[in-house]
Structures are given as structure tokens and as C-alpha cells.
């Protein structure tokens, strides 16, 4: 599969999964706390890696439970992708959590603490 086709499929799969998250997922926690960040399709088109970002950055949020709930939805996402796209083989879904937003907030709070110490 050429790169241009793969990039187009990645964008379309990202749109499908995002719409499915907002409209069809019944788990309210996932619908409120998770957003699709990146989609990567393998070169042969057999696997799609979905990178989700956690929107609510709480210390008491159980990430393992959230990942487990997302993994339970893999088949649901695959079915949604297969029904919307006209491709020969629907790719197998793999779920990943992207921690860059959480890391950015952590770095920002550290920088704010350092600037407060410098101003004192």
C-alpha cells in the first residue's frame, strides 16, 4: 500500500473512531475522558494502532481500568471501521494510551513552581 493511500485511510479511520466515541459508545467515562489522538496503519494494512489521549488529568484516575475498558471496545471499533470503509480486509485494532498531554501539564507545573521560586 502506498503512503498516500495509507495516510488517507488513517485520517478516515481516525474520523470514524472519533465519531463512534462520541455517538455510539455507551460507557460515559470513556466518552467524557478519552479522545483519539493519532491513528497509524501498518504498511500491509492488517493492523491499525489507535493512540488515545486522556482529557481529564486526575491523580485518582484509574488508567489501568480505562485501558481495560478501551480494549473491550476493540471489536466495536473494528466493526465500525469495517462498516464505513470499503476495503478488502478490516485491520485489527490495537489500543495505546498517549501520555504527552499529561507529561506537558506536569512540565508546565514544574516550570510554574520554578518561576515562583525565582520571583521570591
ABEGO torsion letter per residue (X at the ends): XBAAAAAAAAAAAAAAAAAAAAAABABAAAAAABBBABBBBBAAGABBBBBBBBABBBAABBAAAAAAAAAAAAAAAAAAAAAABBBABBBBBBBBBBAAAAAAAAAAAAAAAAAAAAAX
